[in-house]
Amino acid sequence: MSDAPTRAQSRASSPVQRENDAIYQRGQVVARVIDPEIDLEAKEIRFAELYNSDYLLLPDECEFQQHRILVRKIAYATKVEKESLHKGRILRGVTAEILGYREH
């Protein structure tokens, strides 16, 4: 007897583990972050950089770790060369407002 169906069922019922360096929209990774600074008192998160962010819809709410956020400010945006380590759109000096906490 195989226990494969049991494993598949337990995977389906357990919550999906989120990556700590990723921003999500609609359950998909849409950007990676560098040096996040969470300021709960100011209700904002400041990121030194977001990269691989081509699919990040800036006017839409997104999720970072346990927070629901909305990007409010971007100091600098660029597209880099294909040979670069980081691909896609890069956003630097990003400030996001913390809207609340995501539901698990």
C-alpha positions as CSV (number, residue, x, y, z in Angstrom):
1,M,0.0,0.0,0.0
2,S,1.2,3.5,-0.9
3,D,0.8,6.5,1.4
4,A,1.1,9.0,-1.5
5,P,-2.6,10.1,-1.4
6,T,-2.3,10.7,2.3
7,R,0.7,13.0,1.7
8,A,-1.1,14.8,-1.1
9,Q,-4.1,15.4,1.1
10,S,-2.0,16.7,4.0
11,R,-0.2,19.1,1.6
12,A,-3.5,20.4,0.3
13,S,-4.9,21.1,3.7
14,S,-1.8,22.8,5.2
15,P,-1.2,26.5,4.5
16,V,1.3,27.4,1.8
17,Q,4.6,28.6,3.3
18,R,5.4,32.2,2.1
19,E,8.9,33.3,1.3
20,N,10.2,36.2,3.6
21,D,11.8,38.1,0.7
22,A,8.8,38.1,-1.6
23,I,5.9,40.3,-2.4
24,Y,2.7,38.6,-3.4
25,Q,-0.4,39.6,-5.3
26,R,-3.3,37.1,-5.9
27,G,-1.2,34.4,-4.3
28,Q,1.7,34.8,-6.8
29,V,5.2,36.1,-6.2
30,V,5.4,39.4,-8.1
31,A,8.7,40.9,-6.6
32,R,11.7,40.2,-4.4
33,V,12.9,42.6,-1.7
34,I,16.2,43.8,-0.3
35,D,16.6,45.3,3.1
36,P,13.0,45.7,4.3
37,E,12.6,48.0,7.3
38,I,9.2,47.6,9.0
39,D,8.0,50.7,11.0
40,L,4.8,49.7,12.8
41,E,4.5,53.0,14.5
42,A,4.5,54.9,11.1
43,K,2.5,52.0,9.5
44,E,4.9,51.7,6.7
45,I,7.6,49.4,5.3
46,R,10.6,50.9,3.5
47,F,12.5,48.7,1.0
48,A,16.0,49.5,-0.3
49,E,15.1,47.7,-3.5
50,L,12.4,45.6,-5.2
51,Y,13.6,43.5,-8.1
52,N,12.0,41.1,-10.6
53,S,9.0,43.3,-10.2
54,D,7.6,43.3,-13.7
55,Y,4.4,41.7,-12.6
56,L,3.9,43.9,-9.5
57,L,0.7,46.0,-10.1
58,L,1.6,49.2,-8.3
59,P,-1.9,50.6,-7.7
60,D,-3.1,47.3,-6.3
61,E,-2.8,46.0,-2.7
62,C,-0.1,43.3,-2.1
63,E,1.2,41.2,0.7
64,F,4.7,41.1,2.3
65,Q,5.2,38.5,5.1
66,Q,2.1,38.9,7.3
67,H,1.3,42.5,6.2
68,R,-1.2,43.8,3.6
69,I,0.6,46.7,1.9
70,L,0.2,49.4,-0.8
71,V,3.2,50.9,-2.5
72,R,3.0,54.7,-2.0
73,K,6.5,56.1,-3.0
74,I,9.3,55.0,-5.4
75,A,12.5,57.0,-5.5
76,Y,13.9,55.4,-8.6
77,A,12.8,52.8,-11.2
78,T,14.8,51.1,-14.0
79,K,15.0,48.1,-16.3
80,V,18.4,46.4,-16.2
81,E,20.4,44.6,-18.8
82,K,19.7,40.9,-19.4
83,E,23.2,40.0,-18.2
84,S,22.5,41.5,-14.8
85,L,22.0,39.2,-11.7
86,H,18.6,40.8,-11.1
87,K,16.2,40.6,-14.0
88,G,13.3,42.8,-14.8
89,R,12.1,46.1,-13.3
90,I,14.0,47.4,-10.3
91,L,12.4,49.9,-7.9
92,R,14.6,51.6,-5.3
93,G,13.7,53.6,-2.2
94,V,10.2,52.1,-2.0
95,T,7.8,53.1,0.8
96,A,4.7,51.0,1.3
97,E,1.8,51.8,3.6
98,I,0.8,48.9,6.0
99,L,-3.0,48.4,5.5
100,G,-3.4,45.6,8.0
101,Y,-2.5,41.9,8.4
102,R,-3.2,39.2,5.8
103,E,-5.6,36.4,6.6
104,H,-4.0,33.0,6.9
